[in-house]
Amino acid sequence: MKIIDNWKATLSSYSAIALAASTGLASLVATWGQVPDELKALIPQKYLAIITATVAAAGFIGRFIDQPHVTASASPASTAAAVAEVVADQVVDQAADAIEDKAADIVADAKASIIKAVTK
């Protein structure tokens, strides 16, 4: 599993906000007996389930609404560019490793040739 590149932008999406709100409301429903009377007076219990379901439904609907601040940072072009950059970095690293290995072989061969020539 990998976190998406624009995870910070998705925090302000309609669905994320609605999910957070519905989670809070569901927690309120689950702990209603322990909620202070002052807070109970603000939201009648009979409406709490309806409000929670409405907010959750709004979050589901929010997934289908175009939100440029979320989708702009994950455009196909930027994703393709990021993938190309990673691949290019890997190719360059592999080439550098191969050159380094070959250079070490050349140095070792030269050293062996010099030692052989000197010891004759």
Buried (B, 14 or more C-beta within 10 A) or exposed (E): EEEEEBEEBBEEBBBBBBBEBBBEBBEBBEEEEEBEEEEBEEBEEEEBEEBBEBBBEBBEEBEEEEBEEBEEBBEEEEBEEEEEEEEEEEEEEEEEEEEEEEEEEEEEEEEEEEEEEEEE
